[in-house]
Amino acid sequence: MVADGEGFLQPIIDQNKCIECGMCMRTCPALRDVPKQSDEQKAFAMISHQDRTMSSSGGAFSVFSRIILNHGGIVFGATLDNNLQCRHIGIENVADLSRLRGAKYVQSDIGSTFLEVKKNLLKNRKVLFSGTPCQVAGLYSYLGKRYDDLLVTLDLICHGVPNQRTLDSYLKKLSFAKQKKVTDFLFRKMDSWSIIPSVKYNNGKWERLDLWENAYMDAFFKGITFRESCFNCKYCNLNRQGTFTIADFWGVGGGLLPFKENIAQGVSLVIDNQGKMSGYIDEISQLAYIEERPLSEAVEKQHNLKLPMQRCPERNFAIRLMLDDNVSLFEFAKQCGLPHKKTIKHFFVRTVKNMIDRLGLYNLYKTVSYKMGKTS
């Protein structure tokens, strides 16, 4: 894999080693039709009370991970390492789950993970792999079969992916603007259901990001820093590749069927794609609250279960700006039409939210705002 001019890793054939067997073309998930999955998908809402205050959503990833680890298995997922590089790693005990928890809105480096997955499967060991749908499809393509009795895959409902170089450039610009080195980064608030990111500087303090400081995530949700193939993603539908699909359960209880559990700290959506939930439901019920919900409710507010993100005209321009060392983060946000300037409305909203947070009423605020159809 070699980085292109924008920083996205692209597959390159080494002509010095190629024997022209055609295996790479036959197994590449981008060149293959997406295998048809079960027509009997079921949707579930899941809340792990022990995990969701340490998770981006309801803790579904942690629940499945605990089950696999309790059976002596190994769990592979994305981590943001000490150098703030996103890569896949394997863990073998519950104490290391914190390394994999939380959303990472950047493409992870798979490295030798597929090799490690296969090595463990051949030892008859249970394995969990979590990643984007294309990563899950790539894993199955590499393995050649599903190993259903041993392998559990969790595919994420994915908006699209920026690359590591873009994230590096953003953090560099942020450090320069604040005159403080960024030492840690959270793409989302972990103790409540929110999409607000925060950053830790070398003074040891965590700070929430706002306006131009939050340009990376604002650009993400606008879809202007994604890999080109994301705009034609063939996995943005219900023909999912994983054993289960996981995501935030936006909209749960918003229709005719009430959802009585407290949603303020997050609810996970789990879609059973292969009819495998019956084999896990007893163990899940010991670790979490789980409730079957209509599949239509699960799909309603998940745009990327219907269509890929639409390509914006400023996509190429935005990436060039972010990678340009001479362009400040404020200027990037301004030129890309992202929030960057304080207004009276912004000042009022920020003041009220800060007051709510200081009074310890944030989760009550989230419950009320969620009922009103807001997510941030």
Secondary structure, 3 states (H helix, E strand, C coil): CEECCCCCEECCCCCCCCCCCCHHHHHCHHHCCCCCCCCCCEEEEEECCCCHHHCCCCCHHHHHHHHHHHCCCEEEEEEECCCCCEEEEEECCHHHHHHCCCCCCCCCECCCHHHHHHHHHHCCCCEEEEECHHHHHHHHHHHCCCCCCCEEEEEECCCCCCCHHHHHHHHHHHHHHHCCCEEEEECCCCCCCCCCCEEEECCCCEEECCHHHHHHHHHHHHCCCCCHHHHHCCCCCCCCCCCEEEEECCCCCCCCCCCCCCCCCCCEEEEECCCCHHHCHHHHHHHCEEEEECHHHHHHCCHHHCCCCCCCCCHHHHHHHHHCCCCCHHHHHHHCCCCCCCCHHHHHHHHHHHHHHHCCCHHHHHHHHHHCCCCC
